[in-house]
Amino acid sequence: MLKAFGCQTDFHKFPRSECPVSLPTDSAFARCLTNDPGDGIPNCFYDKIIKEIDIMKPIVAVVGRPNVGKSTFFNRVTRSRDALVDNLPGVTRDRHYKDARWNGVSFTLVDTGGFITDEADAFSAHIRHQVRQAIADADAVVMMLDGKTGVSPYDREMIEMLRVAGKPVFFVVNKIDGESHEVKVFDFYAFGIEPIFGISAEHGYGVPDLLDALIAAFPRSEAETPAVESIRVAVVGRPNVGKSSLINRILGEDRLVVSDVAGTTRDCVDTVYELDRRSYLLVDTAGIRRKAKVSEKLEKYSIIKALKSLDRCDVALIVLDAENGITEQDVTIAGYAHERGCGCILLLNKWDIIGERDRQAARKFYEQLRERTKFLNYAPVMTVSALTGFRVRKIFEMINEVYAQFSRRIGTGQVNRILEKAVAENEPSMHQGRRIKFYYCSQISVKPPTFVFFVNYPEAVHFSYQRYLTNRIREGLGLDKTPIRMILRKRVGSSTK
């Protein structure tokens, strides 16, 4: 992975003073290493090094107080709707990363939560930590100001913080809807800042000029490294089961805001993670509650985005709270993942609490889980603890195994030999006095493996016989940890006599 810098060895084995690689001093990961208090490189920093070498895109952090339009600006520049937008202040809490491109220059934009010092807000300290981390990791900073409400004491506090950050800062007065409103920009020169750009993130006014100036400040790179395809992993579950804590444990840092308050995570947060030279895209999602309990518009949008993350993932980590047991909502969420055909792994979190009890209780828990999720009989079950890190690293071994089966392609001859043997051992039932005949089978797609069976009476094949054939394919092809789709199709030109 470090070939671009001439290194063929394991980076962990060398103290910083003996590192065999000459690292560029102006990169984010080099700054990260400089701040390392130890004489070696921790695993979490190694992961950041690998990520930056693979991507090598400038990082731009968007900061400011609540409700100034940071998420609206983020969505406009990235040409997406990934960031939730609402008139309610404090919608964004975590850092959201997404790639953007302007005039042929690619960069990564980071949306952050609103910066406030009011300790009455339970999340203010967490959000401030996320904002400071985003600034530290960034190559440039865009500070959003509110042209509609004017100057604020919170603006001055953040401006003072950015002055000592040592990063290029672009001060942006948002909600300037045209030239007639440009006069509102002048009030902000009282802070002694420049340059100041007047824009409208909602309507696009002034945004092109800002982006032109922004990309001109980027350090020039030789050439972009092609993006490495990542295994997409969605972390889903009920509120407060430990989804964000699990991702933080994996990353080795407080990447996501975590609290005991249910519903802390509102948006879907994508994080690239590297382990053993494989790339994973971890998607933290909002907790999915029962429909009857969801009343706020913001929570409805959060749940919709969480469910959409299952549509675009390869493997879903369904996190359950082992302390509180299995609930109907856990089973419902597992059903959502099953319906969307993604690979699934059931994670029993907080096992550090259960582990202190007798083994018989643990065995009953397993049996209850398997009984209530019979439709996910292919999904592996793992016990983990996000708090202590118990078996967290082993999750990726299971993800790799599930993904290998999920994306596997099988030769037609091998599939048909299994079909022929299965039909010979257990013939299908009769249909209106005629024998149901399976002519041949072929795999037509992967993710998940999908097989089409050509048969004379597809509508007459009983679901129990379909399940029998699916199980035989699982056994014969070693696909015991992935969903399988089975399509019955009438062979064109087949005789029904």
Residue, then its C-alpha position, 0 to 999 in steps of 0.5 A: m500500500l505504501k509503494a508510492f513512497g517506496c516502502q515494501t515493509d510493515f509500517h508498524k515495525f519501525p519507530r518514527s525515527e527509523c521509518p524507512v519512508s520519507l513522508p511529505t511534510d505538508s500532508a494531513f497524515a504527516r501532521c498527524l504523525t508529528n502529533d503522535p506522543g509515542d515513539g511508534i505509530p498506533n494502528c488508528f494512525y496507520d489506517k489514516i496513512i493508508k487512506e490518505i495515500d489511496i485518496m490524496k484529495p484536499i480536505v475542506a471543513v465547513v464550520g460555523r454556528p448552528n443554522v447558518g446553512k452549512s448542510t445546505f452548502f454541503n449538499r449544493v457543492t457535493r450535488s447530493r442530499d446526503a446531509l439532512v437540512d431543517n430549520l431546526p438548529g442542531v440537526t447535524r451532530d457528526r462529521h459528514y464526508k463526501d467527495a466533490r469536484w469543481n473545474g476538474v479538481s476533486f476534493t473532500l468536503v466535511d460537514t460539521g455540527g453547529f459550534i456553540t459553547d452553551e453547556a445546557d445543550a447535552f451534545s455541545a461538548h461532543i460537537r465542539h470536539q468533532v468541529r476541532q477534529a475536522i479543522a485539524d484534519a483539513d487542508a482548508v476551512v470554510m467558515m459560514l456566517d449568517g447574513k440574515t441574522g448578522v454578527s454573533p458572539y459565537d462567530r467571534e469565538m470561532i474566528e479566534m480559534l481559526r486564527v491560530a489553526g494555521k489553515p487557509v480560511f474562507f469566510v462566507v456570509n450565507k443567505i445573500d440572495g443577490e447583489s442588492h443584499e451584498v451590503k449585509v456582508f460589510d458588517f462582518y468586516a468588523f471582525g477584521i477578517e478577509p476574504i469574505f464571500g457573499i453567497s446563497a447556498e440555497h440558490g447558488y448565488g456567489v458559490p462559483d466564485l467561492l469555489d474558484a478561490l477555494i481550489a486555487a488554494f489547494p496544494r498541487s498534486e501530481a495525479e489522482t490515485p484511482a479510488v479503491e473499491s470498498i466493501r460497503v458496510a451499514v451498521v443498523g439497529r434500534p436506537n441506543v444499541g451501540k452503533s456509533s460506539l462500535i464504529n468509534r471502537i473500530l476507528g480508535e477515535d471519537r469519530l461519531v458523537v455518542s451519548d446515552v440519549a436515544g436518537t443521538t445519530r440523525d444522519c447516515v455517516d460514511t467513514v472509509y476504514e483500511l485494515d489489512r490492505r482492504s478498504y471498508l466504507l462504514v455507514d453509521t445510521a440513525g436508530i430505527r424505531r417502530k413507526a407508531k413511535v415516530s412523530e417528528k419529521l426529522e426522525k422520519y427522514s433519518i429513518i428513511k436514510a437508514l433504510k436506504s443505506l441497506d439498499r446500497c450496502d454489501v453487508a449489514l451489521i445488525v446490532l442488538d442490545a444483549e443486555n435488554g434482549i431481543t425485541e420485535q423491532d430487532v426482528t423487524i430491522a433484520g427483516y428490512a435487511h433480508e428483504r433488500g438482499c444484502g449480506c447480514i451479520l447479527l452482532l450481540n453488543k454489550w456482551d461484556i455484561i452478559g459474559e459475567r452471567d452463567r453460560q446457560a443464559a447465554r445459550k438461551f439467548y442464542e436459541q431465542l435469536r435463532e428462533r425469532t430470525k429463522f428467515l436469516n438462518y444464513a446470517p452469522v451471529m457474533t458476540v461483541s462489546a463496543l465498550t471493551g473491544f471484545r471480538v471487534r477486530k474479528i468482525f472484519e474476518m466475518i465481513n470478508e467471509v460473507y462478502a466473498q460468498f455474497s459476490r461469488r460467481i459459480g460456473t453453470g456446469q457446477v450448478n447444474r450438477i447440483l440441480e440434477k443430483a437434488v432432483a434425482e434424490n427428491e423429485p418435485s410433486m406432480h402438477q395436474g397429473r404432469r411431472i414438473k421438470f427442471y431443465y437447467c439452471s444458471q447464475i445470472s448475477v451476484k450481490p447476492p448470488t441469483f440463480v434462474f431455474f428453467v422449468n415447465y411449470p414455474e408457478a406450480v413449484h411449491f415454496s417448500y421445494q424452492r427452499y429445498l433447492t436453495n439449501r442444496i445449492r448452499e451446501g453444494l457451493g459453500l454459500d452458507k453465509t449469504p442470501i440467495r435469490m431463486i427465480l423460476r422461469k418457464r423455458v421458451g418453447s418447452s412442451t407441456k405435454 
